[in-house]
């Protein structure tokens, strides 16, 4: 485990964070890179259910989660992407971001967290199984998107992780 003395600022993103978030996701390289426009939109329109982490030492964005309240399941926070700069991994940053999101007023009625995760994405699987353990609650993993659903070749299947009910 990486023991860091870095201090962080956790906050809602703003459109001014969009470019830095895009660069973070691009730098990480193992997440699906969306358009720079989409990250501007995430940081502006979905700020209440997304989070950025700024390193107080470098003043750079080192973490980001994009999420939204599911339109058909208003008790469910769907997590779209979780990004942590490799220099900050091993510090529980992804878990801390997720827990801070769940504490927001916007998520008062959230009792479930959902996310799609590719089978090879071990860090995300650990994150969501860890969340279930932290809340001492149920988890379910089911098939969701198959590789054939994606227009590009080489994309993995995506499994749907459902965690909950959360007792906050």
C-alpha positions in Angstrom: 0.0 0.0 0.0 1.3 3.4 -0.9 1.5 5.6 2.2 1.1 9.2 1.0 1.4 12.4 3.0 -0.5 14.2 0.3 -3.5 16.2 1.4 -6.5 16.5 -0.9 -9.3 18.8 -1.6 -12.5 16.9 -2.5 -15.2 19.1 -4.2 -17.9 19.3 -6.9 -16.3 19.8 -10.3 -17.0 22.9 -12.4 -16.7 23.4 -16.1 -13.2 24.8 -15.5 -12.2 21.3 -14.4 -13.3 19.6 -17.7 -10.0 19.9 -19.5 -8.0 18.6 -16.5 -10.4 15.7 -16.1 -10.1 14.9 -19.8 -6.3 14.9 -19.5 -6.4 12.7 -16.4 -8.6 10.1 -18.1 -6.4 10.2 -21.2 -3.2 9.9 -19.2 -4.5 6.9 -17.3 -5.1 5.1 -20.6 -7.2 2.2 -19.4 -10.6 4.0 -19.3 -12.8 4.7 -22.3 -11.8 8.2 -23.3 -14.8 10.3 -24.0 -14.7 13.6 -25.9 -13.4 16.6 -24.2 -16.8 18.1 -24.6 -18.4 15.3 -22.6 -16.1 16.0 -19.6 -17.0 19.7 -19.7 -20.7 18.5 -19.6 -20.0 16.1 -16.8 -18.3 18.8 -14.7 -21.0 21.3 -15.4 -24.3 19.5 -15.6 -23.6 16.4 -13.4 -21.5 18.2 -10.8 -23.8 17.3 -7.9 -23.2 13.6 -8.6 -19.6 13.8 -9.6 -16.4 14.7 -7.7 -12.9 15.9 -8.4 -9.9 15.6 -6.1 -7.2 18.2 -6.2 -3.7 17.5 -4.7 -3.0 20.3 -2.3 0.7 19.8 -3.0 0.5 20.1 -6.9 -2.9 21.8 -7.3 -3.6 19.3 -10.0 -6.7 17.1 -10.5 -5.6 13.6 -9.3 -9.1 12.0 -9.0 -12.5 12.1 -10.6 -15.7 10.2 -10.4 -18.6 10.9 -12.9 -22.0 9.7 -11.8 -25.7 10.4 -12.1 -28.9 9.5 -10.4 -30.5 6.9 -12.6 -33.5 8.4 -14.4 -35.6 5.3 -14.0 -34.4 4.4 -10.5 -34.1 7.5 -8.4 -32.7 5.6 -5.5 -29.7 4.6 -7.6 -26.4 6.4 -8.2 -24.9 5.1 -11.4 -21.1 5.5 -11.5 -19.8 6.2 -15.0 -16.1 6.5 -14.5 -13.6 6.4 -11.7 -10.2 7.9 -12.4 -7.2 8.1 -10.0 -3.8 9.2 -11.1 -1.3 6.5 -10.7 0.8 8.6 -8.3 -2.1 8.6 -5.9 -3.2 4.9 -6.1 -3.1 2.8 -3.0 -4.3 5.6 -0.8 -8.0 4.6 -0.8 -8.8 7.7 -2.9 -11.5 6.1 -5.1 -13.3 4.8 -2.0 -13.0 8.2 -0.3 -14.5 9.9 -3.4 -17.3 7.5 -3.6 -18.2 7.9 0.1 -18.1 11.6 -0.1 -20.5 11.5 -3.1 -22.9 9.3 -1.1 -22.8 11.9 1.8 -24.1 14.7 -0.4 -27.6 16.1 -0.1 -28.2 15.1 -3.7 -27.7 11.4 -2.7 -30.0 11.4 0.4 -32.4 9.1 -1.3 -29.7 6.9 -2.9 -29.8 3.3 -1.6 -28.0 1.6 -4.4 -24.9 2.1 -6.4 -24.5 0.7 -9.9 -21.6 0.6 -12.3 -20.5 -1.3 -15.3 -17.1 -3.0 -15.0 -15.1 -4.9 -17.5 -14.0 -8.4 -16.2 -10.3 -7.4 -16.4 -10.7 -4.2 -14.3 -9.6 -5.5 -10.9 -9.3 -2.1 -9.2 -12.9 -1.3 -10.0 -14.1 -4.7 -8.8 -12.2 -4.2 -5.6 -13.7 -0.7 -5.2 -17.3 -1.9 -5.5 -16.9 -5.1 -3.5 -15.2 -3.0 -0.9 -18.2 -0.6 -0.9 -20.5 -3.5 -0.2 -18.3 -4.7 2.7 -18.1 -1.2 4.1 -21.9 -0.9 4.2 -22.3 -4.6 5.1 -24.8 -4.9 2.3 -25.6 -7.0 -0.7 -23.9 -7.0 -4.1 -24.9 -8.5 -7.4 -22.9 -8.9 -10.6 -24.8 -9.6 -13.8 -24.1 -9.6 -17.6 -24.9 -6.2 -19.1 -23.2 -5.2 -22.4 -21.4 -7.8 -24.5 -18.4 -7.1 -26.6 -20.6 -7.4 -29.7 -22.8 -4.5 -28.4 -19.8 -2.1 -29.0 -19.1 -0.6 -32.5 -15.4 -1.0 -32.1 -13.6 -4.3 -31.9 -11.7 -5.4 -28.9 -14.0 -3.9 -26.3 -14.6 -6.2 -23.4 -17.9 -7.2 -22.0 -19.3 -4.9 -19.3 -20.7 -6.5 -16.2 -23.3 -4.6 -14.1 -22.4 -4.3 -10.4 -25.3 -3.4 -8.1 -24.5 -2.6 -4.5 -27.2 -2.1 -1.8 -29.3 -1.3 -0.1 -27.0 1.2 1.6 -27.9 2.0 5.1 -26.3 5.4 5.7 
